[in-house]
Structure formats: structure tokens, C-alpha cells
């Protein structure tokens, strides 16, 4: 039992398609009237092989919709299906346009290997074509004071319906397009292309505009979150302030702020202040000296006057002269006293 099993594994291991796995995206949901593009990745050794796209529940019985060897040969659903191979990237892509609910089902990416004992390498996915509304990006953001655009897609059956833009949780905030498919109020603009998409443009964004919204039509809607990024101080003020500082500040301000400016004692303002202070001190000293000399002169005059008043001539006779002595005092007034 062991030997046959090993031989089977070895034989299967040598088959070209046994160790190769085609890869593609997971299951998809697409709105009716929209298009879809599916990438199918294959092994580099199969660059020269034929690639195909088919529809059906079972791989062996699926209906071919497009082939790379002759895209016009297979019934390609009235030209709505196209296929293109990119050997450099080892991938071929399939695009399907204007989908309807009848297009829902299983689809297969395949590489044709040929031969009785070799099965094709394939990968499958399920595509659901639905009615409703969706958004291209469920998370959008914009800078404060600028604008942001939200793209809302809707299915084919909603083309004639009015479109709405509402703030989540507040039905009174809903804005509805008119018969022309437009709406404009304040900082909100709506535009419907009457085919498959309507756009919402929010202008002059404010921080309070951040939050959850939904765009809808009929009973269907798709949600989207809007984020508003606050303006930074750098973006708003740096350039004007730098320009102002480099054009209007005076040399004295520059010398003070400059790390390589001259010492403070070499400043003209400081030198002028020192000179002025010296002049004031000199003038005060001169006035004090003048007042001192004037006062000293006045005191000398007063002393002389007093001396003159004290100088008294005593009466004497000729006989007294002989017995009189004169004494000279060493004083500024040289007072004379008669003894």
C-alpha cells in the first residue's frame, strides 16, 4: 500500500499543473450598472500559454467569456467583457462593464495547459451584482479651510431617484438634489451625473465638520467618515513672521539678538550714556566747589568784620606809654591788645 501511494505522489508531482496554483481576489459585490476588473496571477512558466475567463458553477462546464488567443472568438457578452495579458507582471486582467443582477455568479480565471492527463490551472471567485448605494472611499480627510470630495455610487435602478447627503444621526441635516441633480447651500455642493455616481463637495472645512455622514438614494445608503485636519501654526504664520523680521527690524535689535554681536560696552547707546553721566557728575562737582568757595569767602569777610569790631583803643596817657607792652597775636586778624 505504501509503494503505490508513493508512486502516485511522484507521478502527480511531475504533472505541470499539479504544483501550480492560480490566484485572484476574493468574492466581490458590485452595484448594478457598475464595472469590475479582476486580476488573475499565474506562474512565470506559463507566459506563453492561453489565458481565459469563464462563467459557471463548475470549472469543467463553465462558459468561456474571453480568451487571450482570440478575444473576438468567444461570446464576450456583447462586448462587455475584455481580457488583457501582462507577461512582464505574470498577470492577466478581466474587465466586465455595465453589470446587471443576472451577471451574478461564479467566475473562473484559467490557464490552458492542454493534454488528456493535465487539467488547467484555475482560480474562482463569486461576483454579486446588487442594488444599492456605495462610496468609493469610506474614509476621507481634508485640511481645515480647504475642501474635500466624496464620490457616491448607485445602482442602475436608482438613476432617476433623488440623491441625499445627511449627517449620521440627524435626519434634519439631509440635503436633497433637485430635478437637475444638483444642490448648493453654504459649504455643501451636490452633483448627480444621472448615470451611476453623484459627488458631494464640502468647502471651507471647519473642525466641526468632522464626523460620520451617509449618501443615499431610495432606501439605500452608503456611509463615509470625514476627518478635518486642523491648520498648524507653522503653515499659517511662519512665512509672514520670518519675512517681517528680516525686513523691518533695526540694526540695534539685530545686534542684541545676534549671538555674534559686539560687546554691550561697545554699543553707541552705552557710550553716550557713560559720557552723559560723566558730564552730569562733573557739572555737579563744579557747582559744589563754586558754592564752597563762595561760602568760604563769606566766612572770611565776616571774621574780619568781627575782628574790627573787637579792636578797641583804650585811653592812655603819656606816662602809661612807658609802662605799656604790645603783644602781636598770630591770628588771621592779628588782634592787638593794649596791656
Secondary structure as UniProt FT lines:
FT   HELIX           2..14
FT   TURN            16..19
FT   STRAND          23..24
FT   STRAND          28..31
FT   TURN            32..33
FT   STRAND          36..41
FT   HELIX           44..46
FT   TURN            47..48
FT   STRAND          51..55
FT   HELIX           59..61
FT   STRAND          63..67
FT   TURN            71..73
FT   TURN            77..80
FT   STRAND          81..86
FT   TURN            87..90
FT   STRAND          91..96
FT   HELIX           101..103
FT   STRAND          105..111
FT   STRAND          121..130
FT   STRAND          133..135
FT   STRAND          139..143
FT   TURN            144..145
FT   STRAND          148..154
FT   HELIX           156..158
FT   TURN            159..160
FT   STRAND          163..167
FT   TURN            168..169
FT   STRAND          170..176
FT   TURN            179..180
FT   STRAND          182..185
FT   TURN            186..187
FT   STRAND          188..192
FT   STRAND          197..202
FT   HELIX           207..209
FT   STRAND          211..217
FT   TURN            218..219
FT   STRAND          220..229
FT   HELIX           233..248
FT   HELIX           251..257
FT   TURN            259..260
FT   HELIX           264..266
FT   HELIX           268..310
FT   HELIX           318..322
FT   STRAND          326..328
FT   TURN            332..333
FT   STRAND          336..338
//
